[in-house]
Amino acid sequence: MIRSRALLAAATLALTAGLCACGKSGNPAKTEIQAPKPSPSASLTQDRRETIFLDATAQHLCAVQSQVYTDPSAMASAYASRPVYTDLTAAQVDAFQQQVISDPAFADRLTRRIQATCGTAR
């Protein structure tokens, strides 16, 4: 139980650290400035956005956890890769990532969602 909690905590931290570095590549010479498009997330409730974030994060971590990695850097990259958060903006995802770090109750909800999604270790 302690080991699985430690793994979940480590996975969550790896995911959070990896997400901070996402979206920073590209050719700045070809950058276009465009007006933001209306987001479908604007009509979603806060509870629904939270559910989308928790579900997508849990599914991502379960998928990574179910793989066997012979290369530790490949495993780290897999944990750090950003899942698809349908209907959430990058700013909303970033806010939820910060909440995982700063709000123990929210982090606990994510841990419970991961356990429910992945099942329990036997």
C-alpha positions in Angstrom: 0.0 0.0 0.0 2.8 2.4 0.9 4.7 1.4 -2.2 1.7 2.0 -4.5 1.0 5.4 -2.9 4.6 6.3 -3.4 4.4 5.2 -7.0 1.3 7.3 -7.5 2.8 10.3 -5.9 6.0 9.9 -8.0 3.9 9.5 -11.2 1.9 12.6 -10.4 5.0 14.6 -9.8 6.7 13.3 -12.9 3.6 14.2 -14.9 3.4 17.6 -13.4 7.1 18.3 -14.0 6.8 17.1 -17.6 3.7 19.2 -18.3 5.5 22.4 -17.4 7.9 21.9 -20.3 5.3 21.0 -22.9 4.5 23.4 -25.7 7.8 25.3 -25.8 9.2 24.1 -29.1 8.7 25.4 -32.5 10.1 28.0 -34.9 9.6 31.5 -33.5 10.2 33.0 -36.9 7.0 31.4 -38.2 4.8 32.3 -35.2 1.4 33.8 -36.1 -0.6 35.8 -33.6 -4.2 34.8 -33.7 -7.2 35.8 -31.7 -8.3 33.1 -29.2 -11.1 30.9 -30.5 -14.1 30.5 -28.3 -13.6 27.4 -26.2 -16.2 24.7 -25.6 -14.9 24.7 -22.0 -16.5 28.0 -21.4 -19.9 26.4 -21.1 -18.6 23.6 -18.8 -19.1 23.7 -15.0 -16.1 23.7 -12.8 -17.0 20.2 -11.6 -17.2 18.9 -15.2 -13.8 20.5 -16.0 -12.3 18.9 -12.9 -13.8 15.5 -13.8 -12.3 15.8 -17.3 -8.9 16.6 -15.9 -9.0 13.8 -13.2 -10.2 11.2 -15.7 -7.7 12.0 -18.4 -4.8 12.1 -16.0 -5.8 8.8 -14.3 -6.3 7.1 -17.7 -2.9 8.4 -18.9 -1.0 7.3 -15.8 -2.7 3.8 -15.8 -1.8 3.3 -19.5 1.9 4.3 -18.7 1.9 2.1 -15.6 0.7 -0.9 -17.6 3.7 -0.8 -19.9 7.0 -2.5 -19.3 10.0 -0.2 -19.8 13.5 -1.4 -20.1 14.9 2.1 -20.5 14.3 4.4 -17.5 14.4 7.5 -19.6 11.6 6.1 -21.9 9.5 5.5 -18.7 10.2 9.0 -17.5 9.2 10.4 -20.9 6.0 8.4 -20.9 5.0 9.7 -17.5 5.9 13.2 -18.4 4.0 13.2 -21.7 0.8 15.3 -21.6 -2.5 13.4 -22.1 -5.3 14.9 -24.2 -7.6 16.9 -22.1 -10.7 17.2 -24.3 -12.6 20.5 -23.9 -10.0 22.0 -21.5 -7.8 25.0 -22.4 -4.0 24.9 -21.7 -4.6 27.5 -19.0 -7.2 25.3 -17.3 -4.9 22.3 -17.4 -2.1 24.4 -16.0 -4.3 25.5 -13.2 -5.3 22.0 -12.3 -1.7 20.9 -12.4 -0.9 23.6 -9.8 -3.8 22.5 -7.8 -2.4 18.9 -7.7 0.7 20.4 -6.1 -0.8 22.9 -3.8 -4.1 21.4 -2.7 -3.8 18.1 -0.7 -7.5 17.3 -1.0 -7.4 17.7 -4.8 -4.2 15.5 -5.0 -6.1 12.9 -2.9 -9.0 13.0 -5.3 -6.6 12.4 -8.1 -5.0 9.5 -6.2 -8.4 7.9 -5.6 -9.3 8.4 -9.3 -6.1 6.7 -10.3 -6.7 3.8 -8.0 -10.3 3.4 -9.3 -9.1 3.6 -12.9 -6.1 1.3 -12.6 -7.5 -1.1 -10.0 -5.6 -2.1 -6.9 -2.3 -4.0 -6.9 -2.5 -7.6 -5.9 
